[in-house]
Amino acid sequence: MNKALIIIAIGAIICFWAALNYHFIRMDEDLKLLKKTELTFDKTIVDARGVKKVKLFVDPTLVRAGVKDLLKEIEK
């Protein structure tokens, strides 16, 4: 029982850390990770399927994190 609680606690800590440090951007066919510039929960999960990609270019949080470079890489 104690081992299960420890494993659950470690998993929760890892998820919490990932949510604070990365943007998870869902593209048309895959999922991209982008390192955040600040430790926040803001824009942790971003849906960029279809025409929503244009909205990524005007979001200052994502622009500071380097979303333009990520989208250029995808187009290649």
N, C-alpha and C positions, 0 to 999 in steps of 0.2 A: 504494500500500500504506500509506504513512504517513498519507494523508488518511483512509483507512478506519479506521485505528486511532484517529486523533484524534476522528472522529465517534463511534465506539463509546465512547471514554473520556468524551466530553461527555455522551452519552446515559446512561451509567452514573452519572455525577455528578448529573445531573438526577433520575434515579430514586431515588438514595440520598437526595438532599435532600427529595424529595417524601415518601418513606417516613418520614423523621424529623419532618416538619412537618405532615402531614395524616393524618386517619383516613379510610379509604375504606370507606364503609358501603353494603353491597349491600342495597337495599330490594327489595320485590316486583317493581317494574317498572323501576327505574333505579338509578343509582349516585350517592350523595351524598358530598360532601367536607366535612369538618369540621376546622377548624384545631386542632392539638394545643396543649396548654398547656405541655408539656415536650418536649424533644428526646429521644425514645426510639423504639424499634421496637415497644413494647408497644401492642397493639390497633391495629395499622396497617390490617389488613383485618378488617372485622367483617361477619358474615353476619346480617342482620336480616330475613330472609324469614319470613313466616308469624307464628307466635306468639312468635318469638324477640325481637320488639320490646320485650316486657316486660323482658327481661334488660338492655336498654340503660338503663333507668331506675335500675337498682340498681348499675350499674358506676360507681364513683367517678371513674375516669379520664374516661369519656365524659360524665358529669354536669358535671364541671368544664369540659369543652370546650364544653358547651352543647347537648347532644343533645336536651334537653327542648324547647328553642326550635325545633330542626330538625324534630322530630316534630310539633309544633303547626303549623308551617308546611306540612307535608305533608298534614295533615288538612283544611286549608282548601280 
